[in-house]
Amino acid sequence: MDGEPTPGLRELLTRRIKHPAYKLDDMARDAAGLLDSLGIHRAHVVGASMGAMVAQTLAISSPERVTSLVSIMGNTGGRILGQPSLRLFRELLRPPATDRATYVEQVVAAFELIGSPGFERDDQALRDLLELSYDRGVDPHGFARQLGAIVASGSRRRRLNRITAPTLVIHGSADRLVAPSGGRATARAIPGANLLMVGGMGHDLPRDAWPLLIDAIAGNAARAEHGVSAAAALAA
């Protein structure tokens, strides 16, 4: 993505992205293209954070590809609900790190702000994961471009009504990056969607919450496999 435009803080705060590097529709097409490459026609689709927004977009634009949908820590793209505080914007859009150690410490500090206050966090395990991530390849401007893609894509609230796949919306009650109102708005917008609010969970997936999350995701997939459409669930 070298040479691609990167939105600044003013563009993000005013929600006026002049030249987004990409939008959520582009990423949803990438997801569909990956399914094609793998020879998979339909899939149970689970997305977290920006991935939730991409998953929603895929379910809207290519409903035939989505057997069930789980949207975790997402929102509808609206201007008010599910938004972070201005303080978080400033903290998360600091000048990007230019070395491995600084990158790790910056992200650990970010999770101090947005992580789950109701669950224990293993900082050493987080550091180990971040070191692997950095070694694999990190675009220093990637986060700003991702925010730009979300903002430039606008609201999906009206289009979410088109989703027919059985849907589960999961959100943490202590999420400070995508406020819990974003999860509740998403569940209201998708016909027949179920909402699971996880007490004490922030904008991460704490290990101690995995059993609850896995059971909920599996249950939603089973609902789809048993032929319970969102419309039928709504009628019930």
ABEGO torsion letter per residue (X at the ends): XBGBBBBBAAAAAAGBBABBABBAAAAAAAAAAAAAAAGBABBBBBBBEAAAAAAAAAAAABAAABABBBBBGBBAGBAABGBBBAAAAAAAABBBBABAAAAAAAAAAAAAAABBAABBBBAAAAAAAAAAAAAAEBBAAAAAAAAAAAAAAEBAAAAAAABABBBBBBBBAABAABBAAAAAAAAAABBGBBBBBBBGBBBBBBAAAAAAAAAAAAAAAAAAAAGBBAAAAAAX
